[in-house]
Amino acid sequence: MNETSEDRADALFHALSDRTRRDILRRVLAGEHSVTALAASYDMSFAAVQKHVAVLERAGLLTKRRNGREQLASGDVAAVRSVASMLDELEDVWRGRIDRIDALLTEET
């Protein structure tokens, strides 16, 4: 991974590190929601929900568009797939290490 992809990974995993942001992402992946409707679902201020949405947007996990006075948020499935791909790469590294340990143990017996 190069520096740019590392920065992107940092942004994605930072955005996903908060349970409220993960819940917001689940909602907007299921369908477009206004930020106002999202805010009504949480026991926090509208401004706090806006900040969570902004973190998700900066990470590229959701996009916003204006419809009159409303801001509508929708999830980006491709970005979620890129997170899954990063996790798959890490799993491959881990599985490779386990395979090497198994091979060493087999040689010793």
C-alpha positions as CSV (number, residue, x, y, z in Angstrom):
1,M,0.0,0.0,0.0
2,N,1.2,3.5,-0.8
3,E,0.8,6.6,1.4
4,T,-2.4,7.6,-0.3
5,S,-4.0,4.3,0.1
6,E,-2.8,4.2,3.7
7,D,-4.4,7.6,4.3
8,R,-7.7,6.3,2.8
9,A,-7.6,3.2,5.0
10,D,-7.1,5.4,8.0
11,A,-10.1,7.6,7.1
12,L,-12.3,4.6,6.4
13,F,-11.5,2.7,9.6
14,H,-11.7,5.9,11.7
15,A,-15.1,6.6,10.2
16,L,-16.2,3.0,11.0
17,S,-14.7,3.1,14.5
18,D,-17.8,4.8,16.0
19,R,-21.1,2.8,16.5
20,T,-23.3,5.8,15.7
21,R,-21.5,6.3,12.4
22,R,-21.8,2.6,11.6
23,D,-25.5,2.8,12.3
24,I,-25.9,5.8,10.1
25,L,-24.0,4.0,7.4
26,R,-26.3,1.0,7.7
27,R,-29.4,3.3,7.3
28,V,-28.1,5.1,4.3
29,L,-26.9,1.9,2.6
30,A,-30.5,0.7,2.9
31,G,-31.8,3.9,1.2
32,E,-31.5,7.6,1.0
33,H,-32.2,9.6,4.2
34,S,-32.3,13.3,5.0
35,V,-29.8,14.4,7.6
36,T,-32.8,15.7,9.6
37,A,-34.5,12.3,9.6
38,L,-31.2,10.7,10.6
39,A,-30.8,13.1,13.5
40,A,-34.3,12.3,14.8
41,S,-33.2,8.7,15.3
42,Y,-30.5,9.5,17.8
43,D,-30.4,10.9,21.3
44,M,-27.9,13.7,20.4
45,S,-28.1,17.1,18.8
46,F,-28.6,17.7,15.1
47,A,-25.1,19.3,15.0
48,A,-23.6,16.1,16.5
49,V,-25.3,13.9,13.8
50,Q,-24.1,16.3,11.1
51,K,-20.6,15.9,12.3
52,H,-20.9,12.1,12.2
53,V,-22.3,12.4,8.6
54,A,-19.4,14.7,7.7
55,V,-16.8,12.1,8.9
56,L,-18.6,9.4,6.8
57,E,-18.7,11.7,3.8
58,R,-14.9,12.7,4.1
59,A,-14.1,9.0,4.2
60,G,-16.2,8.5,1.0
61,L,-18.6,6.1,2.7
62,L,-21.6,8.3,1.9
63,T,-22.5,11.1,-0.4
64,K,-24.9,14.0,0.2
65,R,-27.0,15.9,-2.3
66,R,-29.3,18.8,-1.9
67,N,-33.0,18.6,-2.6
68,G,-34.4,22.0,-1.8
69,R,-33.6,22.8,1.8
70,E,-32.9,19.1,2.7
71,Q,-29.5,17.4,2.6
72,L,-30.0,13.8,1.5
73,A,-27.4,11.2,2.3
74,S,-26.9,7.8,0.6
75,G,-24.3,5.1,1.2
76,D,-21.6,4.3,-1.3
77,V,-21.5,0.5,-1.7
78,A,-18.2,0.6,-3.6
79,A,-16.5,2.2,-0.6
80,V,-17.9,-0.4,1.7
81,R,-16.6,-3.1,-0.7
82,S,-13.1,-1.4,-0.6
83,V,-13.2,-1.8,3.2
84,A,-14.1,-5.5,2.8
85,S,-11.2,-5.8,0.3
86,M,-8.7,-4.3,2.7
87,L,-9.9,-6.7,5.4
88,D,-9.6,-9.6,3.0
89,E,-6.0,-8.6,2.3
90,L,-5.2,-8.6,6.0
91,E,-6.9,-12.0,6.4
92,D,-4.7,-13.4,3.6
93,V,-1.6,-12.2,5.4
94,W,-2.9,-13.8,8.6
95,R,-3.8,-17.1,6.9
96,G,-0.4,-17.2,5.2
97,R,1.3,-17.0,8.6
98,I,-0.9,-19.7,10.0
99,D,-0.1,-21.9,7.0
100,R,3.7,-21.3,7.5
101,I,3.3,-22.3,11.2
102,D,1.4,-25.4,10.2
103,A,4.2,-26.3,7.7
104,L,6.8,-25.9,10.4
105,L,5.0,-28.0,12.8
106,T,4.5,-30.7,10.2
107,E,8.2,-30.7,9.4
108,E,9.1,-31.2,13.1
109,T,6.9,-34.2,13.6
